[in-house]
Amino acid sequence: MLKQKYIVIITIISGIALLGLIAIQFYWINEAIAQGETELENNIVSSIDDILEETAKYEALSAINNNDPYQILKKLNDKLNGSVTYDSLGNTFYFNSQNTQASLQNDLLNQLMSEMMQLGQPANIEERIPKRILDSIIDQSLTKNGIKTNYQFGVFDANNEFIYGNTNNLTNLQESKYLINLFPMDMFNVYFLSLHIPNERKIVIRSMWMMLGVSALFVLIIIFAFYFSIATIVKQKKTSMIKNDFINNMTHELKTPISTISLACEALSDKSLAESTETRHRFINMISEENKRLGTLVENVLQSAVLERGDLKLKKEELNIHKIINKAVQNINIQVQQRNGYIDVQTNAKNTMVFGDKIHISNVIFNLLDNANKYSSETPRIKVKTSDVVGGILIVVKDEGVGIAKEHQNKVFEKLYRVPTGDRHDVKGFGLGLSYVKSIIETHEGKISLESALGKGSTFTIYLPTIKNKEDD
């Protein structure tokens, strides 16, 4: 298992590498967004060129409809050297050849615009390009260049007076970077078109949602993998330390009764000692007590394994919790009295019947009383109190012992966890007791909580549902 300093070094190096990867990822994402914004601006500029072209075409066609096409086309045909044929009524005209059509279309449009100017153009902007027509041209031009979003536009005259538009928010229009001369060939009647695209950055980000989403997902996966890996290493290190401590405690706990039994057997093998009936009985009782102790230690370990696998089978029956408490107090009271201590029992509850496993419930109460005795540094003063609550019964076991520091209170119910006692080694155990207690209480649909402070003792509170409550439910 890795040493603590190596774990810290690996965590720091991995964290720096992870932060570096995330920083690079965000840098490239920001670059991609900036590039997208540039591309969007180019598309808007291309749309503006299309708007100018379509506006010019509309104005030219309007001029044809409002003037005599026969006279205009006749004048144009003279300038184009007879490249256009038309009937006497001016209803139909066409180019004389495909080559002529391809080469002279733009010339025809330019000549037509020039003729329109000579014939006289309307001074009213709404007659030259109505608002709805301009709005339609802008929409089609933006769509053509892949820009599908809301937009704002407005037309201003040379004096910056607002003529018309699709919004009253003139601030956005006046501050827009897309401001163009709507009729660049007209030197006398100057009108400007201002185009505003709200939230350009959001448009770019929305168009890149898949790439951004995948990038964010990969970043989250990397962060989770890093956290999971470090958490696993730390947890394994902690588990290894706890298991080593457990093995050391178990070795010590098992070694003592084995040594005692071994010494008793050697004593019994001595004929001079074995002749005394009193001595023989004393050693036999010693062997019997140490054998029971070994059995109890092994049983605790086996019970812990059963609870961890979830294979615990309870033999539930109706129990009077006060009888269970009194029996446990009777069993532990001898040890408490040997230390000049006492146990104050206050059985105040009225509804005392619970549905549970007698052996395991008894073990729970005994374990709490045993801990209260073991962790009382001087004379044990233990209080056991019961009271009725809605739906069940509360059992409180309180001592005035060494107490438990706040940072350890959330861990005392973990398997194999033992509260550090510094240089004290007189308190024996495997760290299985409270874990066992919590598991048994929860399998009986109950709850257990702890209140403690260093030097002021500990208070364990158990809630168990009563039979009356179960029948009412």
Steps between C-alpha positions, in 0.01 A plus 500: 500500500623846412638713779315815599757737349487319165121532496530874562761538224292301250190703589679833452661398168175353368307809611742734322483288184120497515483877544739539207282283276188691599674834437614387154150372424345833595764685296417306184128536562544876534705504179230303320235745620712798387545337159127438485434866578733606218324264260162636610617858436618399152163341429323815616720711272418266209132534589534879488648478149204285399261752657649785294479293182141391559399854595646632174318234301171578670540870432581433135199275449279754673629768265418280198148448624457874566645624166462423129705180445488541120685833506750381761580179314527679167757737649682210660501302176664789319775505765534121491532492118177313431566215740139507624190421293155625608156524344336825399283507807793451737330201662773246419878532475786252491870471427604403145734221612607304808846658495349843478269420790784378723732790424253791494267431795702712742546775239126501439433539874752782535367679192147451627593657834658793322192552286278486808704778657468705186126441491480620859476302822252545780645688793289310756701204639184300566414525129847387395518204746200443731563377856341157448704445181825596668416279798437207265825563310699509828338180624566312175860623478581396858336160450695451177825547695398260776392759757166398646435734791310810602637828372433872526529752217434866444534752219646845574538806277812712458409697814484177706124530527319168543271423203366152570606159631381195693599631845479814709828428681707758315798459732582156363460623143713810549777299669491218246819421310296406192412841351489539120385743230178349372532668153875533431440629144271780615707804595206729567260295714715324765343238724676265740397151603600393852485127576529360852531127584434451874716257700746405227707298749195301605426425136851362456481295821159365399639391165785321681286334768596146403874564515468697824275235653739217414796702631320574827405132532860388453620757755244374753603140433867587556418687823285212625768244409763708681282539809402133499862387461631720780205414724560129436870529584424691820225256594724200440773661706254565781358148475850354509583695815174397665553134409856507632372652824226236513748218448724639775204533740367156411845345549527662841145405598544136393848467641394578858239222545716253309794572729278468806360167382850378422625591848198337664558179304866494605397554860251215482767274356705558816406215732573694815258776402241267352463314831331802656130492415462875554796579276379262230152656497648849486707416194212319334274802554775721360521284187122506469478882534782562252343253259171692520693821441658352188159390380362850554785659303455257213122551509544879473716461189256250345203726572678789332564287191135391490379859527734610220370227268140582587431139601384576854180313584302639789263301717253773586248472780313726740745638756465716809788744458513572873571134576779503240653812658477364855665173395786683325549728802513195726769337283725806484439626852765275656773660287371848579487435874856367495600855398278650773255624238123479459229482235192717544201345321187710432241298310238769441351370174145360505493333162792256536415222255716474187523239227860383469772241548558447870867403473603786274299767686658375825845522338430859393413615853790304651751645250395856582523435873837327455636799304371738766688300762823457300525865399439638849848591614412504871187388682235405241176698535255368245137594443244301302169667429195410290214723386202484267504681166258507212513159335760343725733509799823685574785331684774732628835370628711778653843495663739755646810351343776629274261601222555505125643790301272654240719392206461135602126496574395433140746211473438302819227296330734394218627146501842448667525867593633573848528843653868581557588485871854638481735316730220304668494131408279370780177514299459180303289435196491449123299806399203276413263583787336823386495388138311191615266710715410733213439210259272318744300815585450579130388144422232556767389817318648716776756779525800577721669834563793629702568814700842536658775738606854434616519461877123525541386153402277361227126453451365235262131528411315207340157517342305178446146471361254338737253225425207727572621741235545217248146378561364853464680534166 
